[in-house]
Amino acid sequence: AVTIEITGDQKVRSIRIDPDAVDPEDVPMLEDLIVAAVNEAITQSQDMASEKIGALTGGLKIPGIGT
């Protein structure tokens, strides 16, 4: 219903809302969908960053960097 695209440094690039998800009588539900979508986008961005850092470090465990 709500899709959020963010950059690798967690900046929101775009928000897309499915017109079927918009109900003027239920704004709180739409707000909840947006919050969930933003959090999911951030999680995916963080996971991608961790994967890239892991590839760069060759799987070494460096405190404070990556996973």
PDB file of N, CA, C and O in Angstrom, chain B, residues numbered from 101:
ATOM      1  N   ALA B 101       0.823  -1.190   0.000  1.00  0.00           N
ATOM      2  CA  ALA B 101       0.000   0.000   0.000  1.00  0.00           C
ATOM      3  C   ALA B 101       0.871   1.260   0.000  1.00  0.00           C
ATOM      4  O   ALA B 101       0.563   2.232  -0.689  1.00  0.00           O
ATOM      5  N   VAL B 102       1.968   1.236   0.783  1.00  0.00           N
ATOM      6  CA  VAL B 102       2.879   2.371   0.848  1.00  0.00           C
ATOM      7  C   VAL B 102       4.286   1.858   0.570  1.00  0.00           C
ATOM      8  O   VAL B 102       4.736   0.893   1.188  1.00  0.00           O
ATOM      9  N   THR B 103       4.977   2.507  -0.361  1.00  0.00           N
ATOM     10  CA  THR B 103       6.348   2.134  -0.701  1.00  0.00           C
ATOM     11  C   THR B 103       7.237   3.344  -0.490  1.00  0.00           C
ATOM     12  O   THR B 103       6.958   4.435  -0.987  1.00  0.00           O
ATOM     13  N   ILE B 104       8.318   3.131   0.260  1.00  0.00           N
ATOM     14  CA  ILE B 104       9.281   4.191   0.536  1.00  0.00           C
ATOM     15  C   ILE B 104      10.608   3.783  -0.084  1.00  0.00           C
ATOM     16  O   ILE B 104      11.058   2.650   0.088  1.00  0.00           O
ATOM     17  N   GLU B 105      11.232   4.700  -0.802  1.00  0.00           N
ATOM     18  CA  GLU B 105      12.572   4.465  -1.350  1.00  0.00           C
ATOM     19  C   GLU B 105      13.521   5.410  -0.634  1.00  0.00           C
ATOM     20  O   GLU B 105      13.296   6.619  -0.582  1.00  0.00           O
ATOM     21  N   ILE B 106      14.609   4.829  -0.072  1.00  0.00           N
ATOM     22  CA  ILE B 106      15.599   5.659   0.596  1.00  0.00           C
ATOM     23  C   ILE B 106      16.983   5.350   0.051  1.00  0.00           C
ATOM     24  O   ILE B 106      17.217   4.299  -0.545  1.00  0.00           O
ATOM     25  N   THR B 107      17.889   6.287   0.267  1.00  0.00           N
ATOM     26  CA  THR B 107      19.264   6.112  -0.180  1.00  0.00           C
ATOM     27  C   THR B 107      20.033   5.312   0.857  1.00  0.00           C
ATOM     28  O   THR B 107      19.511   5.019   1.933  1.00  0.00           O
ATOM     29  N   GLY B 108      21.271   4.959   0.537  1.00  0.00           N
ATOM     30  CA  GLY B 108      22.103   4.199   1.455  1.00  0.00           C
ATOM     31  C   GLY B 108      22.412   4.931   2.743  1.00  0.00           C
ATOM     32  O   GLY B 108      22.740   4.307   3.752  1.00  0.00           O
ATOM     33  N   ASP B 109      22.310   6.261   2.717  1.00  0.00           N
ATOM     34  CA  ASP B 109      22.551   7.017   3.953  1.00  0.00           C
ATOM     35  C   ASP B 109      21.237   7.437   4.618  1.00  0.00           C
ATOM     36  O   ASP B 109      21.174   8.449   5.317  1.00  0.00           O
ATOM     37  N   GLN B 110      20.193   6.640   4.387  1.00  0.00           N
ATOM     38  CA  GLN B 110      18.880   6.760   5.017  1.00  0.00           C
ATOM     39  C   GLN B 110      18.177   8.092   4.788  1.00  0.00           C
ATOM     40  O   GLN B 110      17.542   8.621   5.700  1.00  0.00           O
ATOM     41  N   LYS B 111      18.283   8.635   3.584  1.00  0.00           N
ATOM     42  CA  LYS B 111      17.519   9.820   3.191  1.00  0.00           C
ATOM     43  C   LYS B 111      16.350   9.352   2.325  1.00  0.00           C
ATOM     44  O   LYS B 111      16.542   8.595   1.374  1.00  0.00           O
ATOM     45  N   VAL B 112      15.139   9.805   2.656  1.00  0.00           N
ATOM     46  CA  VAL B 112      13.964   9.399   1.881  1.00  0.00           C
ATOM     47  C   VAL B 112      14.048  10.003   0.493  1.00  0.00           C
ATOM     48  O   VAL B 112      14.187  11.215   0.334  1.00  0.00           O
ATOM     49  N   ARG B 113      13.963   9.136  -0.515  1.00  0.00           N
ATOM     50  CA  ARG B 113      14.028   9.572  -1.909  1.00  0.00           C
ATOM     51  C   ARG B 113      12.621   9.742  -2.483  1.00  0.00           C
ATOM     52  O   ARG B 113      12.352  10.697  -3.212  1.00  0.00           O
ATOM     53  N   SER B 114      11.725   8.807  -2.147  1.00  0.00           N
ATOM     54  CA  SER B 114      10.355   8.923  -2.652  1.00  0.00           C
ATOM     55  C   SER B 114       9.400   8.143  -1.757  1.00  0.00           C
ATOM     56  O   SER B 114       9.788   7.209  -1.055  1.00  0.00           O
ATOM     57  N   ILE B 115       8.145   8.556  -1.808  1.00  0.00           N
ATOM     58  CA  ILE B 115       7.055   7.854  -1.127  1.00  0.00           C
ATOM     59  C   ILE B 115       5.951   7.657  -2.152  1.00  0.00           C
ATOM     60  O   ILE B 115       5.494   8.613  -2.777  1.00  0.00           O
ATOM     61  N   ARG B 116       5.525   6.408  -2.320  1.00  0.00           N
ATOM     62  CA  ARG B 116       4.423   6.102  -3.229  1.00  0.00           C
ATOM     63  C   ARG B 116       3.282   5.481  -2.413  1.00  0.00           C
ATOM     64  O   ARG B 116       3.498   4.557  -1.628  1.00  0.00           O
ATOM     65  N   ILE B 117       2.080   5.999  -2.608  1.00  0.00           N
ATOM     66  CA  ILE B 117       0.907   5.508  -1.886  1.00  0.00           C
ATOM     67  C   ILE B 117      -0.089   4.979  -2.906  1.00  0.00           C
ATOM     68  O   ILE B 117      -0.502   5.692  -3.821  1.00  0.00           O
ATOM     69  N   ASP B 118      -0.465   3.727  -2.734  1.00  0.00           N
ATOM     70  CA  ASP B 118      -1.480   3.112  -3.590  1.00  0.00           C
ATOM     71  C   ASP B 118      -2.795   3.851  -3.366  1.00  0.00           C
ATOM     72  O   ASP B 118      -3.256   3.942  -2.228  1.00  0.00           O
ATOM     73  N   PRO B 119      -3.409   4.381  -4.423  1.00  0.00           N
ATOM     74  CA  PRO B 119      -4.667   5.125  -4.251  1.00  0.00           C
ATOM     75  C   PRO B 119      -5.741   4.342  -3.514  1.00  0.00           C
ATOM     76  O   PRO B 119      -6.586   4.933  -2.842  1.00  0.00           O
ATOM     77  N   ASP B 120      -5.718   3.006  -3.634  1.00  0.00           N
ATOM     78  CA  ASP B 120      -6.710   2.193  -2.931  1.00  0.00           C
ATOM     79  C   ASP B 120      -6.499   2.212  -1.419  1.00  0.00           C
ATOM     80  O   ASP B 120      -7.413   1.872  -0.668  1.00  0.00           O
ATOM     81  N   ALA B 121      -5.310   2.604  -0.961  1.00  0.00           N
ATOM     82  CA  ALA B 121      -5.014   2.635   0.472  1.00  0.00           C
ATOM     83  C   ALA B 121      -5.506   3.919   1.135  1.00  0.00           C
ATOM     84  O   ALA B 121      -5.544   4.012   2.362  1.00  0.00           O
ATOM     85  N   VAL B 122      -5.879   4.896   0.336  1.00  0.00           N
ATOM     86  CA  VAL B 122      -6.276   6.192   0.880  1.00  0.00           C
ATOM     87  C   VAL B 122      -7.770   6.189   1.196  1.00  0.00           C
ATOM     88  O   VAL B 122      -8.612   6.069   0.306  1.00  0.00           O
ATOM     89  N   ASP B 123      -8.069   6.322   2.460  1.00  0.00           N
ATOM     90  CA  ASP B 123      -9.446   6.434   2.929  1.00  0.00           C
ATOM     91  C   ASP B 123      -9.510   7.683   3.792  1.00  0.00           C
ATOM     92  O   ASP B 123      -8.971   7.696   4.898  1.00  0.00           O
ATOM     93  N   PRO B 124     -10.164   8.739   3.304  1.00  0.00           N
ATOM     94  CA  PRO B 124     -10.199   9.988   4.058  1.00  0.00           C
ATOM     95  C   PRO B 124     -10.762   9.825   5.472  1.00  0.00           C
ATOM     96  O   PRO B 124     -10.522  10.666   6.337  1.00  0.00           O
ATOM     97  N   GLU B 125     -11.497   8.762   5.701  1.00  0.00           N
ATOM     98  CA  GLU B 125     -12.085   8.523   7.016  1.00  0.00           C
ATOM     99  C   GLU B 125     -11.114   7.813   7.963  1.00  0.00           C
ATOM    100  O   GLU B 125     -11.385   7.706   9.159  1.00  0.00           O
ATOM    101  N   ASP B 126      -9.978   7.323   7.432  1.00  0.00           N
ATOM    102  CA  ASP B 126      -9.064   6.544   8.264  1.00  0.00           C
ATOM    103  C   ASP B 126      -7.614   6.997   8.080  1.00  0.00           C
ATOM    104  O   ASP B 126      -6.746   6.199   7.725  1.00  0.00           O
ATOM    105  N   VAL B 127      -7.364   8.272   8.323  1.00  0.00           N
ATOM    106  CA  VAL B 127      -6.025   8.829   8.205  1.00  0.00           C
ATOM    107  C   VAL B 127      -5.037   8.137   9.157  1.00  0.00           C
ATOM    108  O   VAL B 127      -3.894   7.908   8.762  1.00  0.00           O
ATOM    109  N   PRO B 128      -5.428   7.797  10.390  1.00  0.00           N
ATOM    110  CA  PRO B 128      -4.480   7.120  11.273  1.00  0.00           C
ATOM    111  C   PRO B 128      -3.928   5.813  10.689  1.00  0.00           C
ATOM    112  O   PRO B 128      -2.758   5.493  10.900  1.00  0.00           O
ATOM    113  N   MET B 129      -4.749   5.063   9.963  1.00  0.00           N
ATOM    114  CA  MET B 129      -4.265   3.837   9.335  1.00  0.00           C
ATOM    115  C   MET B 129      -3.200   4.164   8.290  1.00  0.00           C
ATOM    116  O   MET B 129      -2.178   3.481   8.216  1.00  0.00           O
ATOM    117  N   LEU B 130      -3.427   5.198   7.483  1.00  0.00           N
ATOM    118  CA  LEU B 130      -2.453   5.598   6.468  1.00  0.00           C
ATOM    119  C   LEU B 130      -1.154   6.034   7.143  1.00  0.00           C
ATOM    120  O   LEU B 130      -0.066   5.697   6.674  1.00  0.00           O
ATOM    121  N   GLU B 131      -1.263   6.771   8.228  1.00  0.00           N
ATOM    122  CA  GLU B 131      -0.066   7.191   8.966  1.00  0.00           C
ATOM    123  C   GLU B 131       0.712   5.979   9.465  1.00  0.00           C
ATOM    124  O   GLU B 131       1.941   5.954   9.389  1.00  0.00           O
ATOM    125  N   ASP B 132       0.003   4.979   9.975  1.00  0.00           N
ATOM    126  CA  ASP B 132       0.662   3.752  10.439  1.00  0.00           C
ATOM    127  C   ASP B 132       1.346   3.023   9.289  1.00  0.00           C
ATOM    128  O   ASP B 132       2.444   2.494   9.461  1.00  0.00           O
ATOM    129  N   LEU B 133       0.717   2.988   8.129  1.00  0.00           N
ATOM    130  CA  LEU B 133       1.318   2.345   6.955  1.00  0.00           C
ATOM    131  C   LEU B 133       2.600   3.057   6.543  1.00  0.00           C
ATOM    132  O   LEU B 133       3.584   2.413   6.179  1.00  0.00           O
ATOM    133  N   ILE B 134       2.589   4.382   6.600  1.00  0.00           N
ATOM    134  CA  ILE B 134       3.780   5.158   6.214  1.00  0.00           C
ATOM    135  C   ILE B 134       4.918   4.900   7.202  1.00  0.00           C
ATOM    136  O   ILE B 134       6.061   4.700   6.793  1.00  0.00           O
ATOM    137  N   VAL B 135       4.610   4.905   8.496  1.00  0.00           N
ATOM    138  CA  VAL B 135       5.642   4.627   9.503  1.00  0.00           C
ATOM    139  C   VAL B 135       6.242   3.237   9.270  1.00  0.00           C
ATOM    140  O   VAL B 135       7.462   3.080   9.300  1.00  0.00           O
ATOM    141  N   ALA B 136       5.400   2.237   9.041  1.00  0.00           N
ATOM    142  CA  ALA B 136       5.891   0.882   8.815  1.00  0.00           C
ATOM    143  C   ALA B 136       6.755   0.815   7.557  1.00  0.00           C
ATOM    144  O   ALA B 136       7.785   0.141   7.543  1.00  0.00           O
ATOM    145  N   ALA B 137       6.338   1.511   6.505  1.00  0.00           N
ATOM    146  CA  ALA B 137       7.100   1.497   5.251  1.00  0.00           C
ATOM    147  C   ALA B 137       8.449   2.181   5.414  1.00  0.00           C
ATOM    148  O   ALA B 137       9.450   1.700   4.883  1.00  0.00           O
ATOM    149  N   VAL B 138       8.494   3.293   6.138  1.00  0.00           N
ATOM    150  CA  VAL B 138       9.763   3.990   6.371  1.00  0.00           C
ATOM    151  C   VAL B 138      10.707   3.087   7.166  1.00  0.00           C
ATOM    152  O   VAL B 138      11.882   2.958   6.819  1.00  0.00           O
ATOM    153  N   ASN B 139      10.202   2.469   8.219  1.00  0.00           N
ATOM    154  CA  ASN B 139      11.038   1.587   9.028  1.00  0.00           C
ATOM    155  C   ASN B 139      11.556   0.406   8.221  1.00  0.00           C
ATOM    156  O   ASN B 139      12.712   0.015   8.381  1.00  0.00           O
ATOM    157  N   GLU B 140      10.733  -0.164   7.367  1.00  0.00           N
ATOM    158  CA  GLU B 140      11.162  -1.279   6.520  1.00  0.00           C
ATOM    159  C   GLU B 140      12.234  -0.823   5.529  1.00  0.00           C
ATOM    160  O   GLU B 140      13.210  -1.536   5.299  1.00  0.00           O
ATOM    161  N   ALA B 141      12.057   0.351   4.949  1.00  0.00           N
ATOM    162  CA  ALA B 141      13.049   0.880   4.006  1.00  0.00           C
ATOM    163  C   ALA B 141      14.389   1.116   4.696  1.00  0.00           C
ATOM    164  O   ALA B 141      15.440   0.823   4.126  1.00  0.00           O
ATOM    165  N   ILE B 142      14.358   1.641   5.911  1.00  0.00           N
ATOM    166  CA  ILE B 142      15.593   1.865   6.660  1.00  0.00           C
ATOM    167  C   ILE B 142      16.274   0.536   6.962  1.00  0.00           C
ATOM    168  O   ILE B 142      17.488   0.410   6.802  1.00  0.00           O
ATOM    169  N   THR B 143      15.504  -0.451   7.396  1.00  0.00           N
ATOM    170  CA  THR B 143      16.069  -1.772   7.688  1.00  0.00           C
ATOM    171  C   THR B 143      16.726  -2.363   6.454  1.00  0.00           C
ATOM    172  O   THR B 143      17.832  -2.895   6.539  1.00  0.00           O
ATOM    173  N   GLN B 144      16.063  -2.278   5.308  1.00  0.00           N
ATOM    174  CA  GLN B 144      16.637  -2.813   4.073  1.00  0.00           C
ATOM    175  C   GLN B 144      17.907  -2.068   3.688  1.00  0.00           C
ATOM    176  O   GLN B 144      18.867  -2.680   3.219  1.00  0.00           O
ATOM    177  N   SER B 145      17.922  -0.757   3.882  1.00  0.00           N
ATOM    178  CA  SER B 145      19.107   0.034   3.579  1.00  0.00           C
ATOM    179  C   SER B 145      20.267  -0.363   4.486  1.00  0.00           C
ATOM    180  O   SER B 145      21.399  -0.507   4.025  1.00  0.00           O
ATOM    181  N   GLN B 146      19.989  -0.538   5.759  1.00  0.00           N
ATOM    182  CA  GLN B 146      21.026  -0.938   6.707  1.00  0.00           C
ATOM    183  C   GLN B 146      21.558  -2.330   6.380  1.00  0.00           C
ATOM    184  O   GLN B 146      22.762  -2.571   6.468  1.00  0.00           O
ATOM    185  N   ASP B 147      20.666  -3.247   6.004  1.00  0.00           N
ATOM    186  CA  ASP B 147      21.089  -4.594   5.632  1.00  0.00           C
ATOM    187  C   ASP B 147      21.996  -4.555   4.401  1.00  0.00           C
ATOM    188  O   ASP B 147      23.011  -5.250   4.350  1.00  0.00           O
ATOM    189  N   MET B 148      21.626  -3.738   3.412  1.00  0.00           N
ATOM    190  CA  MET B 148      22.435  -3.627   2.201  1.00  0.00           C
ATOM    191  C   MET B 148      23.805  -3.034   2.529  1.00  0.00           C
ATOM    192  O   MET B 148      24.821  -3.487   2.003  1.00  0.00           O
ATOM    193  N   ALA B 149      23.833  -2.035   3.387  1.00  0.00           N
ATOM    194  CA  ALA B 149      25.107  -1.420   3.774  1.00  0.00           C
ATOM    195  C   ALA B 149      25.985  -2.433   4.504  1.00  0.00           C
ATOM    196  O   ALA B 149      27.193  -2.483   4.273  1.00  0.00           O
ATOM    197  N   SER B 150      25.393  -3.236   5.377  1.00  0.00           N
ATOM    198  CA  SER B 150      26.155  -4.257   6.094  1.00  0.00           C
ATOM    199  C   SER B 150      26.735  -5.289   5.138  1.00  0.00           C
ATOM    200  O   SER B 150      27.878  -5.717   5.298  1.00  0.00           O
ATOM    201  N   GLU B 151      25.946  -5.689   4.142  1.00  0.00           N
ATOM    202  CA  GLU B 151      26.434  -6.649   3.146  1.00  0.00           C
ATOM    203  C   GLU B 151      27.619  -6.069   2.382  1.00  0.00           C
ATOM    204  O   GLU B 151      28.617  -6.757   2.167  1.00  0.00           O
ATOM    205  N   LYS B 152      27.513  -4.810   1.972  1.00  0.00           N
ATOM    206  CA  LYS B 152      28.597  -4.182   1.214  1.00  0.00           C
ATOM    207  C   LYS B 152      29.849  -4.027   2.066  1.00  0.00           C
ATOM    208  O   LYS B 152      30.960  -4.240   1.581  1.00  0.00           O
ATOM    209  N   ILE B 153      29.678  -3.661   3.327  1.00  0.00           N
ATOM    210  CA  ILE B 153      30.834  -3.526   4.222  1.00  0.00           C
ATOM    211  C   ILE B 153      31.464  -4.897   4.451  1.00  0.00           C
ATOM    212  O   ILE B 153      32.688  -5.022   4.486  1.00  0.00           O
ATOM    213  N   GLY B 154      30.632  -5.919   4.606  1.00  0.00           N
ATOM    214  CA  GLY B 154      31.147  -7.277   4.782  1.00  0.00           C
ATOM    215  C   GLY B 154      31.969  -7.718   3.588  1.00  0.00           C
ATOM    216  O   GLY B 154      32.993  -8.382   3.743  1.00  0.00           O
ATOM    217  N   ALA B 155      31.520  -7.349   2.392  1.00  0.00           N
ATOM    218  CA  ALA B 155      32.255  -7.708   1.180  1.00  0.00           C
ATOM    219  C   ALA B 155      33.596  -6.970   1.132  1.00  0.00           C
ATOM    220  O   ALA B 155      34.602  -7.529   0.697  1.00  0.00           O
ATOM    221  N   LEU B 156      33.601  -5.731   1.574  1.00  0.00           N
ATOM    222  CA  LEU B 156      34.836  -4.939   1.559  1.00  0.00           C
ATOM    223  C   LEU B 156      35.849  -5.422   2.590  1.00  0.00           C
ATOM    224  O   LEU B 156      37.054  -5.395   2.340  1.00  0.00           O
ATOM    225  N   THR B 157      35.366  -5.862   3.743  1.00  0.00           N
ATOM    226  CA  THR B 157      36.268  -6.278   4.813  1.00  0.00           C
ATOM    227  C   THR B 157      36.591  -7.759   4.738  1.00  0.00           C
ATOM    228  O   THR B 157      37.359  -8.266   5.556  1.00  0.00           O
ATOM    229  N   GLY B 158      36.021  -8.454   3.776  1.00  0.00           N
ATOM    230  CA  GLY B 158      36.290  -9.877   3.630  1.00  0.00           C
ATOM    231  C   GLY B 158      35.763 -10.691   4.795  1.00  0.00           C
ATOM    232  O   GLY B 158      36.297 -11.757   5.099  1.00  0.00           O
ATOM    233  N   GLY B 159      34.725 -10.201   5.450  1.00  0.00           N
ATOM    234  CA  GLY B 159      34.128 -10.929   6.549  1.00  0.00           C
ATOM    235  C   GLY B 159      34.830 -10.721   7.876  1.00  0.00           C
ATOM    236  O   GLY B 159      34.449 -11.341   8.870  1.00  0.00           O
ATOM    237  N   LEU B 160      35.844  -9.866   7.924  1.00  0.00           N
ATOM    238  CA  LEU B 160      36.530  -9.576   9.187  1.00  0.00           C
ATOM    239  C   LEU B 160      35.585  -8.883  10.143  1.00  0.00           C
ATOM    240  O   LEU B 160      34.776  -8.054   9.727  1.00  0.00           O
ATOM    241  N   LYS B 161      35.678  -9.207  11.396  1.00  0.00           N
ATOM    242  CA  LYS B 161      34.854  -8.560  12.418  1.00  0.00           C
ATOM    243  C   LYS B 161      35.630  -7.354  12.952  1.00  0.00           C
ATOM    244  O   LYS B 161      36.554  -7.511  13.750  1.00  0.00           O
ATOM    245  N   ILE B 162      35.255  -6.161  12.514  1.00  0.00           N
ATOM    246  CA  ILE B 162      35.910  -4.940  12.954  1.00  0.00           C
ATOM    247  C   ILE B 162      34.951  -4.206  13.888  1.00  0.00           C
ATOM    248  O   ILE B 162      33.872  -3.796  13.461  1.00  0.00           O
ATOM    249  N   PRO B 163      35.322  -4.036  15.143  1.00  0.00           N
ATOM    250  CA  PRO B 163      34.397  -3.383  16.095  1.00  0.00           C
ATOM    251  C   PRO B 163      33.960  -2.004  15.591  1.00  0.00           C
ATOM    252  O   PRO B 163      34.774  -1.188  15.159  1.00  0.00           O
ATOM    253  N   GLY B 164      32.628  -1.774  15.663  1.00  0.00           N
ATOM    254  CA  GLY B 164      32.084  -0.478  15.298  1.00  0.00           C
ATOM    255  C   GLY B 164      31.808  -0.314  13.815  1.00  0.00           C
ATOM    256  O   GLY B 164      31.304   0.728  13.396  1.00  0.00           O
ATOM    257  N   ILE B 165      32.131  -1.333  13.002  1.00  0.00           N
ATOM    258  CA  ILE B 165      31.905  -1.249  11.562  1.00  0.00           C
ATOM    259  C   ILE B 165      31.109  -2.462  11.126  1.00  0.00           C
ATOM    260  O   ILE B 165      31.451  -3.600  11.448  1.00  0.00           O
ATOM    261  N   GLY B 166      30.031  -2.197  10.381  1.00  0.00           N
ATOM    262  CA  GLY B 166      29.254  -3.296   9.811  1.00  0.00           C
ATOM    263  C   GLY B 166      28.434  -4.015  10.855  1.00  0.00           C
ATOM    264  O   GLY B 166      27.910  -3.406  11.788  1.00  0.00           O
ATOM    265  N   THR B 167      28.329  -5.340  10.683  1.00  0.00           N
ATOM    266  CA  THR B 167      27.459  -6.141  11.547  1.00  0.00           C
ATOM    267  C   THR B 167      28.119  -6.525  12.830  1.00  0.00           C
ATOM    268  O   THR B 167      27.510  -7.201  13.659  1.00  0.00           O
TER     269      THR B 167
END
